[in-house]
Structures are given as structure tokens and as C-alpha cells.
Amino acid sequence: MNYFVDNKGYYGEFGGAYIPEMLYPNIAELQAQYKAIMAEDSFQKEFNQLLKDYVGRPSPLYLAKNLSAKIGAQIYLKREDLNHTGAHKINNTIGQILLAERLGKTRIIAETGAGQHGVATATVCALRGLTCEVYMGEVDMARQAPNVARMKMLGAKVIPASSGSKTLKDATNEAMRDWINNPENTHYIIGSVVGPHPYPDLVAKFQRIISTETKLQLKGQTGRENPQFVIACVGGGSNAMGMFYDFIPNEEVQLIAVEAAGLGLNSGKSAATTALGKMGVLHGSKSILMQTEDGQVIEPHSISAGLDYPGIGPQHAHLFATGRAQYTAITDADAMQAGIELAQLEGIIPAIESAHALAQLHKMSFSKEDVVVVCLSGRGDKDMETYMNYLKD
């Protein structure tokens, strides 16, 4: 079974590039050049140097002893929250800004939900001196105000998306429209493993560093490269794909992707794509998405802005369809409790997105010898108002 992209841009029956004619030159240019550019020695040297000296990699693999004692397994946290800008998103934006420069692009656009990808994009644009415009839903701008302020301080223009649910899907729609109108000088830094081919593949390759490091760190700490379980939260799915990537070929490693159940799977307020969705096309690729009988996208809901998305990346759809990874869903309430638990057991405040992955630990049975790696995809600074409101209630 091949779990990775084929030469036509598909993962099994998912993937492809379903795009307006105006974008074909940009997508064709990316498809033709991304692998060769990323394979260049000079690209790899610059990418890895920036990951080390600017981002602060490798991020630690931390044995959470207090949490482990409570869960009854060896729980390791891959600390992507300790990266510069506070999340895994910077791995991808560093790679894509270097790619954009080599393609001769001078203007960068992005979409963002939780704001972490927007901050990471604004950061690398400031670093490299490129113009940056970030689309963000009005609802997300309100609940992620600290990240909006950070983007503006970094010199980015933050453009509100006021259509639909005013969240990540709508920000992505606006960014796509912008790119259609400015195809020649603009590169769109997509923040997740979604969009038309080659985006799911190139974003996954930039995020792969998470699992590559984890295998080396686990070998050093436990004498073995492979854990029994790898757990990560999934919206579009970039932190999960980075966390899974090097473990996918070893089918003894159980991969568990945690989506947002919102107020409950049957509440009408959920973002659990694999549980509620079916095959369709969204934002340029064929995947699984939540939609009505006549194909209209259903508005998602999650207390975490980064998981508030009605679809899932095509590689995730393929992992789900083939059974290589297990896809589960965690409610808002369980995620909030798990976030508070980690703060009070380990002194680490996780992003609410990451708290969904932590909550999954309580839904499983382990032996004390089991090694479990959870991707702590981001830190909770951006979510303090939401946490405080939850604690008040």
C-alpha cells in the first residue's frame, strides 16, 4: 500500500488539483519545480540552518512523568510549542518562503484560523523583506486577538473575512480569490496539508522534521525508534502529518488523529470531518468534507480556531480510507479539561488544538510499558481568554 503522493498528485482516490484556469500557471510552475528546488543542496542547507538557528530546532521530546503516572503509560510530548512563534507552523513557512524566493515571487498571502500560521507567515516575510497579507475570519480575529496584534507588529496586513461562518474556511476562500487576481507576483503560503497538488505534499515534507527528530530522540531516550502510539490533533492536518510522516511505513505504530467533535458529533456544531463527511472537492483538492446532500459545505464548529475547518487534507483522507490511521473526535469540554490538566500536572499550557490530542489519552487503554508520543503542536498563550472564560463558567 502506498500512503504517499503519486506522480499525478493523488493519494489513492484523493488529492489532485481542482482549480480555476487563472491559477493553472502558478500551480503548474509549483508542480514542475518544487521537488527539484527542495532537493537542491543550497536549499536544504539554508532550510536546516534556519530551523536550527532561527526556529530553535530540534524541539524537545519530553517525558511527562506526572501525566504518565495518571494515564498509566510512558507519555512523551513533542514540544512544537517551544518553536519560535509558538507552534509547528513555522517549519512550513520557513520552507515556503525559501521556495517563493527561488520562484521569483515578491508578495506573500496566507490564510489563518488560530492565527499561528498567520504569525509564522508574517515572521518569515519580515525576515526576508517580502510583502505579507493574511486573511482571517472575523470570528477568529476576535477570539485570537493576541495573534492579530503580533501579525500587525510584524508588518503584515490582516484582512478580515466576513462571509459564511467568518472562520478558517472563509479566510481560505478569500486568499484563493486574491491569488486568482494576482497570479504573477504572488505566492500563497497555504498553512496546512490541504489545497491543490503539490501543496499537501510540500507542506507535509516541510513538517516531516517533527517525526524525523522524534525517531532520533526516542532512540536516544528509550533505545527504540518506534513508539506504540502516535497521537496528534487534526484540522487540515499539518502537525499530524508531520508527526506521522516517518512512522507511516511501519504499520506496527498506531497513528491516531484527533478531530474536533465540538458540542458533540450529532449536535450540528462539530468539525469531525471523517465522522460526518463524505468525498467532495474543497479548496482545490478531492478529499473528505462535511457537506449537505447537494454538496454545499456545512459550517464547522470547534472551540479551537485551528480545528474549525470542514475538511481534511487528502493524505489524511487516504490514511482514513485505508485504515492506516484511526480518526477520532474530542468535544470542546473534554479538550478544555485536558488543557487545564496538562497545565496543572506539568506546568505546560497547551494550545486548545493540542489539548484535543491530550484528551484522547483518556479515551484509550494502555499498559505501563507502552510508549506514546503526543504532538504538542502549539502553546496556549493565544487561548488564555478562552481558557479563563471556561474556568469562570
C-alpha positions as CSV (number, residue, x, y, z in Angstrom):
1,M,0.0,0.0,0.0
2,N,1.4,3.4,-1.0
3,Y,0.4,6.1,1.5
4,F,2.2,8.9,-0.2
5,V,1.5,11.1,-3.2
6,D,1.8,9.6,-6.7
7,N,3.1,11.4,-9.8
8,K,-0.3,12.7,-10.7
9,G,-0.9,14.4,-7.3
10,Y,-3.2,11.7,-5.8
11,Y,-3.2,9.7,-2.6
12,G,-5.3,6.8,-3.7
13,E,-8.6,8.4,-4.8
14,F,-7.9,11.7,-3.0
15,G,-5.9,14.8,-4.0
16,G,-5.4,16.3,-7.4
17,A,-5.7,20.0,-8.4
18,Y,-9.2,21.3,-9.0
19,I,-8.5,24.9,-9.7
20,P,-9.7,27.9,-11.8
21,E,-8.0,28.4,-15.1
22,M,-6.3,31.6,-13.9
23,L,-4.3,29.6,-11.3
24,Y,-3.0,26.9,-13.7
25,P,0.3,28.7,-14.5
26,N,1.1,29.1,-10.8
27,I,0.2,25.5,-9.9
28,A,1.9,24.1,-12.9
29,E,5.1,26.1,-12.0
30,L,5.0,24.7,-8.5
31,Q,4.3,21.2,-9.7
32,A,7.2,21.3,-12.1
33,Q,9.7,22.8,-9.8
34,Y,9.1,22.2,-6.1
35,K,10.8,18.8,-5.8
36,A,13.9,19.9,-7.7
37,I,14.2,23.1,-5.7
38,M,13.7,21.4,-2.4
39,A,16.3,18.8,-3.3
40,E,19.0,21.4,-4.0
41,D,21.9,21.3,-1.6
42,S,21.8,25.1,-1.2
43,F,18.0,24.9,-0.3
44,Q,18.4,22.1,2.2
45,K,21.4,23.8,3.8
46,E,19.6,27.2,4.2
47,F,16.3,25.5,5.4
48,N,18.1,23.4,8.0
49,Q,20.2,26.3,9.2
50,L,17.2,28.5,9.7
51,L,15.4,25.6,11.5
52,K,18.3,25.3,13.9
53,D,19.4,29.0,14.5
54,Y,16.1,30.8,14.0
55,V,13.3,28.4,14.8
56,G,15.3,26.7,17.6
57,R,15.1,23.1,16.4
58,P,15.3,20.3,17.4
59,S,12.2,20.8,19.6
60,P,12.5,18.7,22.8
61,L,10.8,15.3,23.2
62,Y,9.7,15.5,26.9
63,L,8.7,12.6,29.1
64,A,5.7,13.9,31.0
65,K,6.1,11.9,34.2
66,N,3.2,13.3,36.1
67,L,0.8,12.8,33.2
68,S,2.3,9.4,32.5
69,A,1.6,8.3,36.1
70,K,-2.0,9.4,35.7
71,I,-2.6,7.8,32.3
72,G,-0.6,4.6,33.0
73,A,1.8,4.7,30.1
74,Q,5.0,6.5,29.0
75,I,3.7,9.7,27.6
76,Y,6.2,11.8,25.6
77,L,5.3,15.3,24.3
78,K,6.9,16.5,21.1
79,R,7.3,20.1,22.1
80,E,6.4,22.1,18.9
81,D,5.1,24.8,21.3
82,L,8.7,25.7,22.0
83,N,9.4,26.7,18.4
84,H,9.9,30.4,17.6
85,T,6.3,31.8,17.2
86,G,4.9,29.1,19.5
87,A,3.8,26.3,17.1
88,H,4.7,23.9,14.4
89,K,3.6,26.3,11.6
90,I,7.0,28.0,11.3
91,N,8.5,24.8,9.9
92,N,6.3,25.1,6.8
93,T,6.6,28.9,6.4
94,I,10.4,28.8,6.5
95,G,10.4,26.2,3.7
96,Q,7.8,28.0,1.6
97,I,9.4,31.5,1.8
98,L,12.6,30.0,0.5
99,L,10.6,28.3,-2.2
100,A,8.8,31.5,-3.1
101,E,12.1,33.4,-3.4
102,R,13.5,30.8,-5.8
103,L,10.3,31.1,-7.9
104,G,10.9,34.9,-8.1
105,K,7.7,35.9,-6.1
106,T,7.7,39.2,-4.2
107,R,4.4,39.2,-2.4
108,I,3.1,36.6,0.0
109,I,-0.5,35.9,1.0
110,A,-1.8,33.4,3.6
111,E,-4.9,32.3,5.4
112,T,-5.1,31.6,9.2
113,G,-7.6,30.3,11.7
114,A,-5.9,30.2,15.1
115,G,-3.5,32.9,13.9
116,Q,-0.4,30.8,14.4
117,H,0.1,30.2,10.7
118,G,-0.5,33.9,10.1
119,V,2.1,34.9,12.7
120,A,4.6,32.3,11.2
121,T,4.0,33.7,7.7
122,A,4.3,37.4,8.9
123,T,7.5,36.3,10.7
124,V,9.3,34.9,7.7
125,C,8.1,37.8,5.5
126,A,9.7,40.2,7.9
127,L,12.8,38.1,8.0
128,R,13.1,38.0,4.2
129,G,11.7,41.5,3.4
130,L,8.6,40.4,1.5
131,T,5.1,42.0,1.5
132,C,2.7,40.0,3.5
133,E,-1.2,39.9,3.6
134,V,-3.0,37.5,5.8
135,Y,-6.7,36.6,5.5
136,M,-8.5,35.8,8.8
137,G,-12.2,35.2,9.6
138,E,-13.8,38.0,11.7
139,V,-14.8,35.4,14.4
140,D,-11.2,34.2,14.6
141,M,-9.8,37.7,14.8
142,A,-12.0,38.3,17.9
143,R,-11.1,35.1,19.7
144,Q,-7.4,35.2,18.7
145,A,-6.7,38.9,19.2
146,P,-3.2,38.5,20.5
147,N,-2.1,36.8,17.3
148,V,-3.7,39.6,15.2
149,A,-1.6,42.1,17.2
150,R,1.5,40.0,16.6
151,M,0.9,39.9,12.8
152,K,0.4,43.6,12.7
153,M,3.6,44.3,14.7
154,L,5.5,42.1,12.3
155,G,4.4,44.3,9.4
156,A,1.6,42.1,7.9
157,K,-1.7,43.4,6.7
158,V,-4.5,41.4,8.3
159,I,-7.7,41.3,6.1
160,P,-11.0,40.2,7.7
161,A,-13.1,37.5,6.0
162,S,-16.7,38.5,6.7
163,S,-18.5,35.8,4.7
164,G,-20.0,32.5,5.8
165,S,-19.0,31.4,9.3
166,K,-16.2,34.1,9.3
167,T,-13.7,31.4,10.2
168,L,-10.9,29.4,8.5
169,K,-12.8,28.1,5.5
170,D,-13.9,31.7,4.6
171,A,-10.3,33.1,5.1
172,T,-9.1,30.3,2.7
173,N,-11.8,31.3,0.2
174,E,-10.6,34.9,0.3
175,A,-7.0,34.0,-0.1
176,M,-7.8,31.9,-3.1
177,R,-9.6,34.8,-4.7
178,D,-6.7,37.1,-4.1
179,W,-4.3,34.6,-5.7
180,I,-6.5,34.3,-8.8
181,N,-6.4,38.1,-9.2
182,N,-2.6,38.4,-8.6
183,P,-1.1,35.3,-10.1
184,E,2.2,36.6,-11.4
185,N,4.0,38.2,-8.4
186,T,2.2,36.3,-5.5
187,H,2.9,33.1,-3.7
188,Y,0.2,31.7,-1.5
189,I,1.7,30.1,1.6
190,I,-1.0,27.5,2.5
191,G,-0.8,26.6,6.2
192,S,-1.9,23.0,6.1
193,V,-1.8,19.8,4.1
194,V,-4.8,21.0,2.0
195,G,-5.3,22.7,-1.3
196,P,-4.4,21.7,-4.8
197,H,-1.4,19.4,-5.6
198,P,1.5,20.0,-4.8
199,Y,0.6,21.8,-1.5
200,P,-0.4,18.7,0.6
201,D,2.9,17.1,-0.3
202,L,5.2,20.1,0.0
203,V,3.7,21.1,3.4
204,A,4.0,17.5,4.7
205,K,7.6,17.4,3.6
206,F,8.4,20.6,5.4
207,Q,6.6,19.3,8.5
208,R,8.3,15.9,8.3
209,I,11.1,17.3,10.6
210,I,8.7,16.6,13.5
211,S,8.7,12.8,13.1
212,T,12.3,12.7,11.9
213,E,13.5,14.3,15.1
214,T,11.1,12.2,17.2
215,K,12.6,8.9,16.0
216,L,16.2,10.0,16.8
217,Q,15.1,11.4,20.2
218,L,13.1,8.4,21.1
219,K,16.1,6.1,20.2
220,G,18.3,8.2,22.4
221,Q,15.9,8.2,25.4
222,T,14.4,4.7,25.2
223,G,16.7,2.7,22.8
224,R,13.9,2.3,20.3
225,E,12.8,4.5,17.3
226,N,9.2,3.5,17.2
227,P,6.5,4.0,19.9
228,Q,3.3,2.0,20.2
229,F,1.1,5.1,19.6
230,V,1.5,8.5,17.9
231,I,-1.3,11.0,18.6
232,A,-1.9,14.4,17.0
233,C,-4.9,16.8,16.6
234,V,-6.2,17.3,13.0
235,G,-8.0,20.3,11.4
236,G,-6.5,20.4,7.9
237,G,-3.8,18.2,9.4
238,S,-0.3,19.6,9.1
239,N,1.0,18.9,12.6
240,A,-0.4,15.4,12.4
241,M,1.1,14.7,9.0
242,G,4.5,16.0,10.2
243,M,4.1,13.8,13.4
244,F,3.0,10.8,11.4
245,Y,5.3,11.0,8.3
246,D,8.3,8.9,9.2
247,F,6.1,6.4,11.1
248,I,3.6,5.7,8.3
249,P,5.7,2.9,6.7
250,N,5.9,1.0,10.0
251,E,2.4,-0.4,10.4
252,E,3.2,-1.6,14.0
253,V,3.0,2.1,15.0
254,Q,-0.6,3.0,15.7
255,L,-1.4,6.5,14.3
256,I,-4.3,8.3,16.0
257,A,-5.6,11.6,14.5
258,V,-8.0,13.6,16.7
259,E,-10.6,15.9,15.2
260,A,-12.8,18.4,16.9
261,A,-16.3,17.0,17.9
262,G,-17.3,20.5,19.0
263,L,-20.5,20.3,21.0
264,G,-20.9,16.6,20.0
265,L,-21.0,14.6,16.8
266,N,-24.8,14.8,16.5
267,S,-25.1,18.4,17.7
268,G,-24.9,20.1,14.4
269,K,-21.9,22.0,15.9
270,S,-18.9,19.9,15.1
271,A,-15.8,19.8,12.9
272,A,-15.3,16.0,12.9
273,T,-14.8,15.6,9.2
274,T,-14.2,11.8,8.9
275,A,-17.2,11.0,11.1
276,L,-19.6,13.3,9.4
277,G,-18.2,14.0,5.9
278,K,-18.1,12.4,2.5
279,M,-15.9,12.7,-0.6
280,G,-16.0,16.1,-2.3
281,V,-13.9,18.9,-3.6
282,L,-12.8,21.8,-1.3
283,H,-10.1,24.4,-1.8
284,G,-8.6,22.7,-4.8
285,S,-8.4,19.0,-3.9
286,K,-10.6,16.0,-3.7
287,S,-10.9,14.9,-0.1
288,I,-13.5,14.2,2.7
289,L,-15.6,17.2,3.8
290,M,-18.7,18.0,5.7
291,Q,-21.4,18.8,3.1
292,T,-25.2,18.7,2.6
293,E,-26.8,16.2,0.2
294,D,-26.5,18.7,-2.6
295,G,-22.8,19.4,-1.9
296,Q,-23.0,22.6,0.0
297,V,-20.3,22.9,2.7
298,I,-21.6,22.6,6.2
299,E,-20.3,25.2,8.6
300,P,-18.0,23.6,11.2
301,H,-17.7,24.4,14.9
302,S,-14.8,24.0,17.3
303,I,-13.8,25.9,20.4
304,S,-10.3,25.8,18.8
305,A,-9.9,28.1,15.8
306,G,-7.3,25.9,14.2
307,L,-9.6,22.9,14.1
308,D,-12.6,24.8,12.9
309,Y,-12.4,23.5,9.3
310,P,-15.0,21.4,7.4
311,G,-12.5,19.3,5.5
312,I,-9.3,17.3,5.9
313,G,-6.1,17.0,3.9
314,P,-6.2,14.4,1.1
315,Q,-3.4,12.4,2.6
316,H,-5.3,12.2,5.8
317,A,-8.4,11.1,3.8
318,H,-6.3,8.3,2.3
319,L,-4.9,7.2,5.7
320,F,-8.5,7.1,7.0
321,A,-10.0,5.3,4.0
322,T,-7.2,2.6,4.1
323,G,-7.4,2.2,7.8
324,R,-3.7,3.1,8.3
325,A,-4.6,5.8,10.8
326,Q,-7.5,5.9,13.3
327,Y,-9.6,9.1,13.3
328,T,-11.4,10.0,16.5
329,A,-13.2,13.2,17.8
330,I,-13.0,15.0,21.1
331,T,-15.6,17.5,22.3
332,D,-14.9,21.1,23.3
333,A,-15.4,20.3,27.0
334,D,-13.1,17.3,27.1
335,A,-10.4,19.3,25.2
336,M,-10.6,22.2,27.7
337,Q,-10.3,19.8,30.6
338,A,-7.3,18.1,29.1
339,G,-5.6,21.5,28.6
340,I,-6.2,22.5,32.2
341,E,-5.0,19.1,33.3
342,L,-1.6,19.4,31.5
343,A,-1.1,22.9,32.9
344,Q,-1.7,21.7,36.5
345,L,0.2,18.4,36.2
346,E,3.2,19.5,34.1
347,G,3.3,23.3,34.1
348,I,2.7,23.4,30.4
349,I,-0.3,25.4,29.0
350,P,-1.1,23.8,25.6
351,A,-3.0,25.3,22.7
352,I,-6.6,24.2,22.7
353,E,-5.9,22.4,19.4
354,S,-3.2,20.3,21.1
355,A,-5.5,19.8,24.1
356,H,-7.8,17.7,21.8
357,A,-4.9,15.2,21.3
358,L,-4.2,15.1,25.0
359,A,-7.9,14.4,25.8
360,Q,-7.7,11.3,23.5
361,L,-5.3,9.7,26.1
362,H,-8.3,9.4,28.5
363,K,-10.3,7.5,25.8
364,M,-7.7,4.7,25.4
365,S,-6.3,1.8,27.4
366,F,-2.6,1.4,27.8
367,S,-0.1,-0.8,29.5
368,K,2.6,0.8,31.6
369,E,5.3,-0.2,29.1
370,D,3.5,1.5,26.2
371,V,5.4,4.4,24.7
372,V,3.0,7.1,23.5
373,V,4.1,10.3,21.6
374,V,1.7,13.2,21.5
375,C,2.4,16.2,19.3
376,L,2.1,19.3,21.4
377,S,1.5,21.4,18.3
378,G,1.3,24.8,19.9
379,R,1.3,26.8,23.2
380,G,-1.7,28.2,24.9
381,D,-0.8,31.9,25.2
382,K,-3.2,32.7,22.3
383,D,-6.1,30.9,24.1
384,M,-5.9,32.3,27.6
385,E,-9.1,34.3,27.2
386,T,-11.0,31.2,26.1
387,Y,-9.5,29.2,29.0
388,M,-10.4,31.9,31.5
389,N,-13.9,32.1,30.2
390,Y,-14.3,28.4,30.5
391,L,-13.0,28.4,34.1
392,K,-15.4,31.1,35.0
393,D,-18.3,29.1,33.7
